[in-house]
Structure formats: C-alpha cells, structure tokens
Amino acid sequence: MRLNFSSFEKKEIIKAWLAISLAFGILISRGGLSNLFVNFFISFITVGVGFLLHELAHKYVAQKYRYFAEFRADNKMLLIAIASSFFGFLFAAPGGVIINGTGIDRRKYAKIAGAGPFMNIIIALVFLAVNLSGTGIIQIIGNYGFSINSWLALFNLIPIFPFDGAKIISGNKKTYFSLVIASAILMMLQLFI
C-alpha cells in the first residue's frame, strides 16, 4: 500500500522534523552552541527519524483501514520545545496524525495507536545494532538513537489521553502490555551498553 500525502502535510512534516531536531540538538549541546550543527545532525537522524516513522506508522495503519489520516504540526508546542531546550529540559509534542472516518472502533484505533510505539521499538533495535557494530560518530548515533527511541516508545505508552497508551489499552490490553514490556526491556538494556 502506498501512503498518500497532501502538499500541505508534507510541509507540516518537514517543519516538525526540523523543529524537533533543532530542539534536541540544542538540548544535547547543553546550551553551548559550538557543537550545535553536529548535535542537530545527530538529532535529525535519531530523534527526527524516530518521530517521523512513528507518525507515518500511525498514518499507514489508518490508511490501510481506509481512513483519512494526515499529520498536523502543533506550532505552539514546537516553539515551546525549542524554547525549553535552551533551559536544559524539553517538552516535545510536535503534533500528530489526525484520523477521520466511519466505523473506527476501539480495536482498530488501538492498532493505529500501537503502530507508533511499535515503530519506535523497531527503530531502537536498528540503532542498537548500529551502536554495537559502529565506532566513533556512528557508535554515538547508534547509542543516542537506541536510547531516545526506547524512551519515545515507553513515553508514548503512558495510559493517559492524549498519549497512544490510552488508546491502545482501551482497545487491546494484551497489545498494550506487550509493548510496555518490550519498551521497558529496551530501557533496562541501556544500563548494560
């Protein structure tokens, strides 16, 4: 199946990807802007790709069910993310996929919501392999990508609306707890690498 994108949605995705990468780049630069370009690049590859594929996974499953699904950036939250990164913390909610259609039941919605954290788990495992096989900057990218995507998966599983976890647990508890356990294992694995 081929994903369908409007020209407006493409601009929204690029804007959010760049803004979230900049926010994390500033954060890991710890206020010093001398390494900002390198840290922006690392964030673009790790956080940016994690964010992008997380949202595209939601979109893919929703469109598979023949629902309307388009990403919309949250401009205020993107500005808050960038501003907060200068103060050593980050509150990031770059936007999300809007889904509309008839016949959306809780089980289908759970699958759509679960696709995002599941994608972050897969991405974390890819970055873990990069970390274990790379050296230098490649190993740094692998380590950061593994850490951030493990965290993104678990964070998005918080069972409170509007997080994905609330939508998943209301439609399929088995899927919810499987994703939580997998994410928690990845988080604990960080202690050993």
ZAMI-682879 format. One record per atom (N, C-alpha, C): z, x, y; residue in one letter; residue number from 1. Coordinates in pm, whole numbers. Each point is the difference from the previous one (the first is absolute). Last residue first. Example, Ala and Ser with C-alpha at 12.3 -4.5 7.8 and 13.67 -1.06 7.14 Angstrom:
REM ZAMI-682879
(atom (708; 1285; -225); s; 2)
(atom (6; 82; 119); s; 2)
(atom (73; -77; 109); s; 2)
(atom (-7; 29; -572); a; 1)
(atom (0; -89; 119); a; 1)
(atom (0; 90; 120); a; 1)
This chain:
REM ZAMI-682879
(atom (2802; 2489; -126); i; 193)
(atom (-120; 78; 27); i; 193)
(atom (10; 72; 134); i; 193)
(atom (336; -302; -201); f; 192)
(atom (-26; 107; -97); f; 192)
(atom (-126; 80; 30); f; 192)
(atom (167; -391; 246); l; 191)
(atom (112; 93; -4); l; 191)
(atom (-28; 121; -87); l; 191)
(atom (-298; -375; 36); q; 190)
(atom (-10; 91; 116); q; 190)
(atom (111; 103; 1); q; 190)
(atom (-17; -366; -311); l; 189)
(atom (-76; 116; -41); l; 189)
(atom (-14; 102; 112); l; 189)
(atom (191; -429; 76); m; 188)
(atom (94; 93; -63); m; 188)
(atom (-69; 128; -44); m; 188)
(atom (-267; -343; 183); m; 187)
(atom (92; 48; 104); m; 187)
(atom (98; 102; -59); m; 187)
(atom (-292; -220; -296); l; 186)
(atom (-72; 97; 83); l; 186)
(atom (90; 57; 109); l; 186)
(atom (177; -342; -264); i; 185)
(atom (-18; 121; -82); i; 185)
(atom (-72; 108; 81); i; 185)
(atom (41; -423; 196); a; 184)
(atom (130; 69; -1); a; 184)
(atom (-9; 128; -82); a; 184)
(atom (-376; -286; 5); s; 183)
(atom (19; 64; 131); s; 183)
(atom (130; 80; 4); s; 183)
(atom (-89; -255; -389); a; 182)
(atom (-98; 110; 12); a; 182)
(atom (18; 75; 132); a; 182)
(atom (263; -385; -65); i; 181)
(atom (42; 107; -91); i; 181)
(atom (-94; 120; 11); i; 181)
(atom (-115; -388; 243); v; 180)
(atom (122; 62; 56); v; 180)
(atom (44; 118; -87); v; 180)
(atom (-360; -264; -154); l; 179)
(atom (-40; 82; 115); l; 179)
(atom (120; 71; 62); l; 179)
(atom (85; -304; -349); s; 178)
(atom (-79; 113; -53); s; 178)
(atom (-41; 95; 112); s; 178)
(atom (215; -406; 111); f; 177)
(atom (94; 100; -49); f; 177)
(atom (-71; 120; -63); f; 177)
(atom (-271; -359; 165); y; 176)
(atom (83; 55; 106); y; 176)
(atom (90; 112; -52); y; 176)
(atom (-259; -250; -307); t; 175)
(atom (-82; 95; 76); t; 175)
(atom (84; 67; 107); t; 175)
(atom (213; -339; -234); k; 174)
(atom (-27; 112; -91); k; 174)
(atom (-83; 108; 71); k; 174)
(atom (89; -416; 221); k; 173)
(atom (116; 91; -1); k; 173)
(atom (-24; 123; -89); k; 173)
(atom (-318; -350; 271); n; 172)
(atom (1; 67; -129); n; 172)
(atom (110; 107; -2); n; 172)
(atom (-68; -313; 370); g; 171)
(atom (-107; -43; -89); g; 171)
(atom (2; 63; -137); g; 171)
(atom (315; 91; 362); s; 170)
(atom (-5; -147; -6); s; 170)
(atom (-107; -49; -98); s; 170)
(atom (55; 466; 91); i; 169)
(atom (113; -51; -78); i; 169)
(atom (-2; -152; -11); i; 169)
(atom (-332; 222; 268); i; 168)
(atom (-15; 31; -142); i; 168)
(atom (111; -66; -81); i; 168)
(atom (6; -33; 471); k; 167)
(atom (-113; -78; -53); k; 167)
(atom (-15; 23; -151); k; 167)
(atom (324; 249; 238); a; 166)
(atom (38; -141; 3); a; 166)
(atom (-109; -87; -62); a; 166)
(atom (-84; 469; 54); g; 165)
(atom (98; -30; -105); g; 165)
(atom (40; -146; -6); g; 165)
(atom (-281; 192; 346); d; 164)
(atom (-70; -38; -122); d; 164)
(atom (98; -42; -109); d; 164)
(atom (161; -58; 510); f; 163)
(atom (-38; 109; -92); f; 163)
(atom (-68; -55; -125); f; 163)
(atom (196; -231; 414); p; 162)
(atom (-140; -6; -41); p; 162)
(atom (-43; 109; -97); p; 162)
(atom (408; -214; -113); f; 161)
(atom (-124; -27; 72); f; 161)
(atom (4; 72; 134); f; 161)
(atom (259; 180; -435); i; 160)
(atom (24; -82; 119); i; 160)
(atom (-133; -19; 71); i; 160)
(atom (134; 303; -394); p; 159)
(atom (-24; -142; -30); p; 159)
(atom (36; -96; 114); p; 159)
(atom (-203; 525; -49); i; 158)
(atom (121; -66; 47); i; 158)
(atom (-22; -151; -14); i; 158)
(atom (-331; 345; -93); l; 157)
(atom (55; -88; -103); l; 157)
(atom (133; -62; 40); l; 157)
(atom (-249; 332; 255); n; 156)
(atom (-72; -127; 4); n; 156)
(atom (49; -99; -104); n; 156)
(atom (187; 438; 10); f; 155)
(atom (30; -69; 127); f; 155)
(atom (-67; -137; 5); f; 155)
(atom (-101; 292; -363); l; 154)
(atom (134; -58; -11); l; 154)
(atom (37; -80; 125); l; 154)
(atom (-417; 227; 4); a; 153)
(atom (2; -99; -109); a; 153)
(atom (136; -68; -6); a; 153)
(atom (-48; 356; 301); l; 152)
(atom (-72; -119; 46); l; 152)
(atom (0; -109; -107); l; 152)
(atom (182; 424; -113); w; 151)
(atom (87; -72; 93); w; 151)
(atom (-68; -129; 47); w; 151)
(atom (-249; 289; -263); s; 150)
(atom (110; -51; -82); s; 150)
(atom (92; -87; 86); s; 150)
(atom (-338; 228; 223); n; 149)
(atom (-53; -115; -73); n; 149)
(atom (101; -58; -98); n; 149)
(atom (112; 388; 252); i; 148)
(atom (-19; -113; 90); i; 148)
(atom (-53; -122; -74); i; 148)
(atom (67; 414; -243); s; 147)
(atom (125; -53; 57); s; 147)
(atom (-24; -128; 79); s; 147)
(atom (-377; 234; -171); f; 146)
(atom (81; -56; -109); f; 146)
(atom (125; -68; 56); f; 146)
(atom (-270; 234; 303); g; 145)
(atom (-68; -122; -46); g; 145)
(atom (77; -68; -112); g; 145)
(atom (153; 419; 153); y; 144)
(atom (23; -104; 102); y; 144)
(atom (-65; -132; -43); y; 144)
(atom (-73; 371; -280); n; 143)
(atom (143; -32; 4); n; 143)
(atom (28; -114; 98); n; 143)
(atom (-442; 173; -24); g; 142)
(atom (37; -68; -124); g; 142)
(atom (145; -45; 0); g; 142)
(atom (-155; 265; 358); i; 141)
(atom (-60; -133; 6); i; 141)
(atom (39; -81; -124); i; 141)
(atom (132; 444; 0); i; 140)
(atom (75; -72; 104); i; 140)
(atom (-53; -143; 12); i; 140)
(atom (-232; 294; -281); q; 139)
(atom (127; -39; -61); q; 139)
(atom (86; -78; 100); q; 139)
(atom (-400; 177; 159); i; 138)
(atom (-31; -104; -100); i; 138)
(atom (128; -49; -65); i; 138)
(atom (19; 366; 299); i; 137)
(atom (-12; -127; 71); i; 137)
(atom (-31; -115; -96); i; 137)
(atom (162; 401; -271); g; 136)
(atom (-17; 1; 145); g; 136)
(atom (-5; -139; 60); g; 136)
(atom (-126; -7; -501); t; 135)
(atom (82; 100; 68); t; 135)
(atom (-24; -13; 150); t; 135)
(atom (-58; -336; -487); g; 134)
(atom (-47; 69; 120); g; 134)
(atom (95; 108; 47); g; 134)
(atom (59; -317; -377); s; 133)
(atom (-111; 91; -30); s; 133)
(atom (-45; 82; 120); s; 133)
(atom (359; -332; 11); l; 132)
(atom (31; 87; -113); l; 132)
(atom (-110; 102; -30); l; 132)
(atom (-55; -329; 349); n; 131)
(atom (116; 86; 29); n; 131)
(atom (24; 101; -111); n; 131)
(atom (-327; -334; -64); v; 130)
(atom (-46; 98; 100); v; 130)
(atom (111; 100; 30); v; 130)
(atom (112; -360; -275); a; 129)
(atom (-89; 92; -72); a; 129)
(atom (-53; 109; 94); a; 129)
(atom (250; -341; 194); l; 128)
(atom (87; 82; -85); l; 128)
(atom (-83; 101; -78); l; 128)
(atom (-227; -322; 254); f; 127)
(atom (54; 107; 83); f; 127)
(atom (98; 89; -78); f; 127)
(atom (-172; -374; -222); v; 126)
(atom (-111; 90; 31); v; 126)
(atom (50; 118; 83); v; 126)
(atom (305; -343; -87); l; 125)
(atom (-25; 79; -121); l; 125)
(atom (-116; 98; 20); l; 125)
(atom (99; -305; 347); a; 124)
(atom (110; 97; -15); a; 124)
(atom (-24; 89; -121); a; 124)
(atom (-293; -360; 65); i; 123)
(atom (-27; 108; 96); i; 123)
(atom (108; 108; -10); i; 123)
(atom (62; -388; -258); i; 122)
(atom (-115; 77; -51); i; 122)
(atom (-29; 119; 91); i; 122)
(atom (326; -299; 148); i; 121)
(atom (49; 70; -119); i; 121)
(atom (-111; 88; -57); i; 121)
(atom (-110; -286; 354); n; 120)
(atom (79; 114; 47); n; 120)
(atom (57; 80; -116); n; 120)
(atom (-231; -399; -101); m; 119)
(atom (-93; 103; 48); m; 119)
(atom (76; 122; 50); m; 119)
(atom (250; -374; -121); f; 118)
(atom (-58; 62; -120); f; 118)
(atom (-96; 112; 40); f; 118)
(atom (186; -267; 345); p; 117)
(atom (93; 100; -55); p; 117)
(atom (-53; 69; -126); p; 117)
(atom (-289; -339; 174); g; 116)
(atom (29; 105; 98); g; 116)
(atom (97; 106; -51); g; 116)
(atom (-111; -398; -256); a; 115)
(atom (-108; 100; -1); a; 115)
(atom (29; 115; 96); a; 115)
(atom (272; -403; -44); g; 114)
(atom (34; 112; -87); g; 114)
(atom (-104; 111; -1); g; 114)
(atom (-68; -416; 239); a; 113)
(atom (105; 82; 63); a; 113)
(atom (32; 124; -82); a; 113)
(atom (-306; -310; -181); i; 112)
(atom (-57; 56; 123); i; 112)
(atom (101; 94; 66); i; 112)
(atom (147; -240; -371); k; 111)
(atom (-96; 103; -40); k; 111)
(atom (-62; 68; 122); k; 111)
(atom (287; -364; 74); a; 110)
(atom (77; 113; -52); a; 110)
(atom (-93; 114; -42); a; 110)
(atom (-189; -407; 130); y; 109)
(atom (51; 71; 118); y; 109)
(atom (82; 122; -42); y; 109)
(atom (-152; -287; -336); k; 108)
(atom (-113; 73; 58); k; 108)
(atom (47; 81; 120); k; 108)
(atom (318; -276; -195); r; 107)
(atom (-38; 105; -95); r; 107)
(atom (-117; 84; 54); r; 107)
(atom (157; -384; 244); r; 106)
(atom (95; 113; 7); r; 106)
(atom (-40; 115; -94); r; 106)
(atom (-398; -308; 181); d; 105)
(atom (132; -30; -56); d; 105)
(atom (86; 126; 0); d; 105)
(atom (-461; -208; 250); i; 104)
(atom (81; 121; -15); i; 104)
(atom (136; -41; -54); i; 104)
(atom (-395; -290; 119); g; 103)
(atom (42; 28; -137); g; 103)
(atom (76; 129; -19); g; 103)
(atom (-324; -33; 416); t; 102)
(atom (64; -111; -70); t; 102)
(atom (36; 43; -141); t; 102)
(atom (-21; 325; 453); g; 101)
(atom (-82; -64; -102); g; 101)
(atom (75; -114; -65); g; 101)
(atom (78; 496; 309); n; 100)
(atom (-11; -145; 11); n; 100)
(atom (-88; -52; -111); n; 100)
(atom (275; 477; 207); i; 99)
(atom (-63; -67; -114); i; 99)
(atom (3; -150; 22); i; 99)
(atom (58; 518; 260); i; 98)
(atom (17; -145; 16); i; 98)
(atom (-80; -66; -112); i; 98)
(atom (220; 510; 44); v; 97)
(atom (-115; -80; -38); v; 97)
(atom (37; -147; 13); v; 97)
(atom (239; 388; 308); g; 96)
(atom (-12; -46; -138); g; 96)
(atom (-125; -82; -21); g; 96)
(atom (313; 384; 344); g; 95)
(atom (-78; -123; -11); g; 95)
(atom (-8; -41; -144); g; 95)
(atom (266; 376; 167); p; 94)
(atom (-129; 9; 70); p; 94)
(atom (-85; -127; 1); p; 94)
(atom (505; 180; -30); a; 93)
(atom (-56; -123; -56); a; 93)
(atom (-137; -16; 64); a; 93)
(atom (437; 377; 7); a; 92)
(atom (-144; -20; -14); a; 92)
(atom (-31; -131; -70); a; 92)
(atom (381; 336; 255); f; 91)
(atom (-4; -138; -46); f; 91)
(atom (-146; -38; -4); f; 91)
(atom (296; 485; 17); l; 90)
(atom (-125; -75; 5); l; 90)
(atom (22; -140; -52); l; 90)
(atom (259; 479; 235); f; 89)
(atom (-1; -102; -104); f; 89)
(atom (-128; -81; 15); f; 89)
(atom (115; 362; 302); g; 88)
(atom (45; 48; -129); g; 88)
(atom (14; -106; -108); g; 88)
(atom (-173; -25; 469); f; 87)
(atom (146; 4; -3); f; 87)
(atom (55; 34; -138); f; 87)
(atom (-469; -58; 102); f; 86)
(atom (45; 105; 93); f; 86)
(atom (152; 17; -3); f; 86)
(atom (-215; -350; -245); s; 85)
(atom (-17; 130; -66); s; 85)
(atom (42; 116; 90); s; 85)
(atom (-14; -460; 151); s; 84)
(atom (122; 35; -74); s; 84)
(atom (-12; 137; -66); s; 84)
(atom (-381; -176; 233); a; 83)
(atom (112; 29; 92); a; 83)
(atom (124; 45; -76); a; 83)
(atom (-375; -141; -254); i; 82)
(atom (-29; 126; 70); i; 82)
(atom (117; 38; 91); i; 82)
(atom (33; -413; -221); a; 81)
(atom (-1; 109; -98); a; 81)
(atom (-21; 135; 69); a; 81)
(atom (-38; -391; 259); i; 80)
(atom (141; 28; -33); i; 80)
(atom (9; 116; -99); i; 80)
(atom (-428; -158; 103); l; 79)
(atom (58; 70; 116); l; 79)
(atom (146; 35; -26); l; 79)
(atom (-213; -258; -324); l; 78)
(atom (-60; 134; 2); l; 78)
(atom (55; 82; 116); l; 78)
(atom (122; -451; -30); m; 77)
(atom (71; 80; -100); m; 77)
(atom (-59; 142; -10); m; 77)
(atom (-209; -312; 287); k; 76)
(atom (137; 29; 49); k; 76)
(atom (73; 90; -97); k; 76)
(atom (-433; -155; -125); n; 75)
(atom (-3; 99; 108); n; 75)
(atom (139; 35; 52); n; 75)
(atom (-191; -160; -475); d; 74)
(atom (103; -53; 90); d; 74)
(atom (17; 104; 111); d; 74)
(atom (-442; -121; -341); a; 73)
(atom (100; 95; 50); a; 73)
(atom (100; -74; 88); a; 73)
(atom (-303; -198; -415); r; 72)
(atom (23; -6; 144); r; 72)
(atom (110; 98; 37); r; 72)
(atom (-368; -131; -444); f; 71)
(atom (111; 76; 60); f; 71)
(atom (3; -23; 150); f; 71)
(atom (-188; -352; -387); e; 70)
(atom (-37; 101; 99); e; 70)
(atom (124; 67; 57); e; 70)
(atom (-203; -396; -379); a; 69)
(atom (100; 106; 14); a; 69)
(atom (-53; 105; 97); a; 69)
(atom (-93; -517; -267); f; 68)
(atom (-29; 77; 120); f; 68)
(atom (111; 104; 14); f; 68)
(atom (-112; -172; -492); y; 67)
(atom (70; -38; 122); y; 67)
(atom (-53; 83; 117); y; 67)
(atom (-105; 13; -497); r; 66)
(atom (-90; -68; 94); r; 66)
(atom (73; -59; 122); r; 66)
(atom (157; 297; -368); y; 65)
(atom (33; -143; -16); y; 65)
(atom (-83; -89; 94); y; 65)
(atom (-51; 459; 36); k; 64)
(atom (-33; -27; -140); k; 64)
(atom (29; -147; -34); k; 64)
(atom (130; 172; 416); q; 63)
(atom (-142; -35; -3); q; 63)
(atom (-48; -26; -143); q; 63)
(atom (447; 138; 55); a; 62)
(atom (-19; -129; 67); a; 62)
(atom (-147; -42; -4); a; 62)
(atom (109; 426; -164); v; 61)
(atom (49; -104; -91); v; 61)
(atom (-20; -138; 63); v; 61)
(atom (-117; 371; 268); y; 60)
(atom (-84; -5; -119); y; 60)
(atom (43; -116; -93); y; 60)
(atom (263; 102; 385); k; 59)
(atom (-128; -64; 35); k; 59)
(atom (-87; -19; -124); k; 59)
(atom (404; 243; -42); h; 58)
(atom (28; -142; 28); h; 58)
(atom (-132; -76; 21); h; 58)
(atom (-43; 458; -39); a; 57)
(atom (35; -58; -130); a; 57)
(atom (34; -148; 16); a; 57)
(atom (-78; 256; 386); l; 56)
(atom (-125; -33; -69); l; 56)
(atom (25; -58; -139); l; 56)
(atom (369; 160; 252); e; 55)
(atom (-55; -123; 60); e; 55)
(atom (-130; -42; -68); e; 55)
(atom (195; 403; -145); h; 54)
(atom (97; -108; -22); h; 54)
(atom (-58; -132; 52); h; 54)
(atom (-234; 395; 91); l; 53)
(atom (-25; -49; -135); l; 53)
(atom (98; -111; -39); l; 53)
(atom (57; 205; 428); l; 52)
(atom (-133; -60; -10); l; 52)
(atom (-22; -61; -139); l; 52)
(atom (401; 247; 84); f; 51)
(atom (-3; -127; 74); f; 51)
(atom (-133; -72; -23); f; 51)
(atom (37; 428; -183); g; 50)
(atom (93; -92; -67); g; 50)
(atom (0; -136; 66); g; 50)
(atom (-243; 344; 205); v; 49)
(atom (-69; -45; -122); v; 49)
(atom (89; -99; -76); v; 49)
(atom (196; 196; 377); g; 48)
(atom (-116; -81; 39); g; 48)
(atom (-74; -55; -120); g; 48)
(atom (357; 306; -65); v; 47)
(atom (49; -131; 45); v; 47)
(atom (-118; -92; 30); v; 47)
(atom (-139; 428; -142); t; 46)
(atom (107; -49; -87); t; 46)
(atom (46; -141; 36); t; 46)
(atom (-348; 243; 246); i; 45)
(atom (-36; 6; -141); i; 45)
(atom (104; -70; -88); i; 45)
(atom (78; 38; 465); f; 44)
(atom (-125; -76; -16); f; 44)
(atom (-37; -10; -147); f; 44)
(atom (361; 278; 128); s; 43)
(atom (36; -142; 2); s; 43)
(atom (-122; -89; -22); s; 43)
(atom (-69; 464; 40); i; 42)
(atom (78; -26; -122); i; 42)
(atom (35; -148; -9); i; 42)
(atom (-210; 137; 396); f; 41)
(atom (-93; 9; -114); f; 41)
(atom (72; -32; -131); f; 41)
(atom (262; 32; 386); f; 40)
(atom (-82; -121; 6); f; 40)
(atom (-96; -2; -119); f; 40)
(atom (250; 385; 55); n; 39)
(atom (83; -108; -52); n; 39)
(atom (-72; -135; 8); n; 39)
(atom (-212; 379; 184); v; 38)
(atom (14; 20; -145); v; 38)
(atom (78; -115; -60); v; 38)
(atom (-38; 0; 467); f; 37)
(atom (-132; -21; -62); f; 37)
(atom (9; 13; -151); f; 37)
(atom (394; 88; 262); l; 36)
(atom (-37; -142; -8); l; 36)
(atom (-134; -21; -70); l; 36)
(atom (303; 398; 114); n; 35)
(atom (-63; -22; -131); n; 35)
(atom (-53; -141; -15); n; 35)
(atom (213; 133; 407); s; 34)
(atom (-84; 115; -33); s; 34)
(atom (-73; -18; -133); s; 34)
(atom (331; -291; 248); l; 33)
(atom (-140; -39; -16); l; 33)
(atom (-92; 115; -40); l; 33)
(atom (540; -168; -67); g; 32)
(atom (-81; 111; 47); g; 32)
(atom (-146; -29; -26); g; 32)
(atom (321; -311; -150); g; 31)
(atom (1; 7; 146); g; 31)
(atom (-80; 114; 58); g; 31)
(atom (24; -75; -476); r; 30)
(atom (137; 3; 52); r; 30)
(atom (5; 21; 151); r; 30)
(atom (-366; -63; -339); s; 29)
(atom (-3; 114; 91); s; 29)
(atom (136; 20; 65); s; 29)
(atom (-88; -369; -283); i; 28)
(atom (22; 121; -80); i; 28)
(atom (-16; 128; 83); i; 28)
(atom (-60; -421; 220); l; 27)
(atom (131; 2; -66); l; 27)
(atom (22; 129; -78); l; 27)
(atom (-422; -84; 197); i; 26)
(atom (101; 32; 102); i; 26)
(atom (136; 14; -65); i; 26)
(atom (-342; -145; -279); g; 25)
(atom (-26; 138; 42); g; 25)
(atom (101; 47; 103); g; 25)
(atom (2; -452; -135); f; 24)
(atom (62; 86; -101); f; 24)
(atom (-23; 148; 32); f; 24)
(atom (-203; -308; 291); a; 23)
(atom (145; -21; 2); a; 23)
(atom (70; 90; -101); a; 23)
(atom (-473; -6; 4); l; 22)
(atom (54; 68; 117); l; 22)
(atom (152; -11; 4); l; 22)
(atom (-225; -239; -331); s; 21)
(atom (-9; 144; -28); s; 21)
(atom (57; 81; 116); s; 21)
(atom (-39; -462; 50); i; 20)
(atom (109; 29; -94); i; 20)
(atom (0; 148; -36); i; 20)
(atom (-347; -151; 283); a; 19)
(atom (131; -13; 66); a; 19)
(atom (114; 35; -94); a; 19)
(atom (-450; -7; -167); l; 18)
(atom (21; 110; 94); l; 18)
(atom (140; -5; 62); l; 18)
(atom (-122; -356; -284); w; 17)
(atom (4; 125; -76); w; 17)
(atom (28; 119; 91); w; 17)
(atom (-70; -426; 196); a; 16)
(atom (130; 8; -65); a; 16)
(atom (14; 131; -78); a; 16)
(atom (-418; -85; 204); k; 15)
(atom (104; 11; 103); k; 15)
(atom (138; 18; -65); k; 15)
(atom (-365; -89; -285); i; 14)
(atom (-8; 137; 55); i; 14)
(atom (110; 22; 103); i; 14)
(atom (-43; -435; -178); i; 13)
(atom (45; 94; -103); i; 13)
(atom (2; 142; 56); i; 13)
(atom (-177; -338; 275); e; 12)
(atom (145; -18; -17); e; 12)
(atom (57; 100; -101); e; 12)
(atom (-469; -22; 60); k; 11)
(atom (65; 61; 117); k; 11)
(atom (152; -9; -10); k; 11)
(atom (-251; -219; -331); k; 10)
(atom (-17; 146; -13); k; 10)
(atom (67; 74; 115); k; 10)
(atom (-17; -471; 15); e; 9)
(atom (100; 49; -94); e; 9)
(atom (-11; 151; -18); e; 9)
(atom (-324; -219; 265); f; 8)
(atom (131; 0; 66); f; 8)
(atom (106; 58; -91); f; 8)
(atom (-429; -68; -173); s; 7)
(atom (0; 117; 89); s; 7)
(atom (133; 8; 74); s; 7)
(atom (12; -224; -480); s; 6)
(atom (-65; -32; 127); s; 6)
(atom (4; 125; 87); s; 6)
(atom (-4; -18; -553); f; 5)
(atom (71; 33; 124); f; 5)
(atom (-78; -51; 119); f; 5)
(atom (53; -34; -586); n; 4)
(atom (-72; -41; 120); n; 4)
(atom (85; 28; 123); n; 4)
(atom (-38; 207; -539); l; 3)
(atom (82; -51; 110); l; 3)
(atom (-88; -33; 119); l; 3)
(atom (-148; -10; -532); r; 2)
(atom (-12; 76; 126); r; 2)
(atom (88; -64; 106); r; 2)
(atom (1; 24; -574); m; 1)
(atom (0; -83; 119); m; 1)
(atom (0; 87; 125); m; 1)
